[in-house]
Amino acid sequence: MSLNELLHYLRLGGVTLALLLLASVVALGVAIERLIALWGVSERSRNLGETVQKHLLRGDVAAARTAAERSDAVAADIFLAGFDRMERVKTNGGGVESAVERERAQVGLKLRRNLWILATIGSITPFVGLFGTVAGIMRSFKDLGLDVESGGTGGTAAVMTGISEALVATAVGILVAVQAMVFYNYFQARLSRVLVELRLMGDEFVELLKERPAPPPATPPSSEAPARDASHA
């Protein structure tokens, strides 16, 4: 299709085709934004999880918390929620599991942000294209009636061109829907894997908090009573 033909169809499509093209651009923008946001999420979370695990196995909770505070991984929020809960209840892991699960759900909502836009575009654009096609066919039959009223033959040539042009709206609507649903399914599959990894990290984190070795007791500094000189008693 040449550029002139494309511009011709754009002019004929009017508002309907403009909405479909706008939806395509929005879907592409959301996909790029989510791709950037999810880039390296699993790797950074795994690295942080391994670091926190090493510190907890040694019983060094302070070092594990520091590592979580310095990290920009999404798993850091989950670990910090567990540490905060543990400090509040002052028990060996009591109540941490529910706090970690709640924070994991919050992280999942953040990771799924804007995906509803892709799902909406994928579901409504075929109907928008169909609306444009129906409107174009109605316009073609109206032109046919005007042709007959003005003394024309009313042949199919008077409407076939208009109908073929109207069908472009349906084709574009289907293409935009396919584009949006491909992006949506890709991110859904990727997020499902990431959320499973975060769940496993959270469960292991809670177990380590409950089973971590107790820190060695601090030995008080030895003090010797000052010797008194018997002569000064």
Rosetta blueprint (number, residue, H / E / L):
1 M L
2 S L
3 L H
4 N H
5 E H
6 L H
7 L H
8 H H
9 Y H
10 L H
11 R H
12 L H
13 G H
14 G H
15 V H
16 T H
17 L H
18 A H
19 L H
20 L H
21 L H
22 L H
23 A H
24 S H
25 V H
26 V H
27 A H
28 L H
29 G H
30 V H
31 A H
32 I H
33 E H
34 R H
35 L H
36 I H
37 A H
38 L L
39 W L
40 G L
41 V H
42 S H
43 E H
44 R H
45 S H
46 R H
47 N H
48 L H
49 G H
50 E H
51 T H
52 V H
53 Q H
54 K H
55 H H
56 L H
57 L H
58 R L
59 G L
60 D L
61 V H
62 A H
63 A H
64 A H
65 R H
66 T H
67 A H
68 A H
69 E H
70 R H
71 S L
72 D L
73 A L
74 V L
75 A H
76 A H
77 D H
78 I H
79 F H
80 L H
81 A H
82 G H
83 F H
84 D H
85 R H
86 M H
87 E H
88 R H
89 V H
90 K L
91 T L
92 N L
93 G L
94 G L
95 G L
96 V H
97 E H
98 S H
99 A H
100 V H
101 E H
102 R H
103 E H
104 R H
105 A H
106 Q H
107 V H
108 G H
109 L H
110 K H
111 L H
112 R L
113 R L
114 N L
115 L H
116 W H
117 I H
118 L H
119 A H
120 T H
121 I H
122 G H
123 S H
124 I H
125 T H
126 P H
127 F H
128 V H
129 G H
130 L H
131 F H
132 G H
133 T H
134 V H
135 A H
136 G H
137 I H
138 M H
139 R H
140 S H
141 F H
142 K H
143 D H
144 L H
145 G H
146 L H
147 D H
148 V H
149 E H
150 S L
151 G L
152 G L
153 T L
154 G L
155 G L
156 T L
157 A H
158 A H
159 V H
160 M H
161 T H
162 G H
163 I H
164 S H
165 E H
166 A H
167 L H
168 V H
169 A H
170 T H
171 A H
172 V H
173 G H
174 I H
175 L H
176 V H
177 A H
178 V H
179 Q H
180 A H
181 M H
182 V H
183 F H
184 Y H
185 N H
186 Y H
187 F H
188 Q H
189 A H
190 R H
191 L H
192 S H
193 R H
194 V H
195 L H
196 V H
197 E H
198 L H
199 R H
200 L H
201 M H
202 G H
203 D H
204 E H
205 F H
206 V H
207 E H
208 L H
209 L H
210 K H
211 E H
212 R L
213 P L
214 A L
215 P L
216 P L
217 P L
218 A L
219 T L
220 P L
221 P L
222 S L
223 S L
224 E L
225 A L
226 P L
227 A L
228 R L
229 D L
230 A H
231 S H
232 H H
233 A L
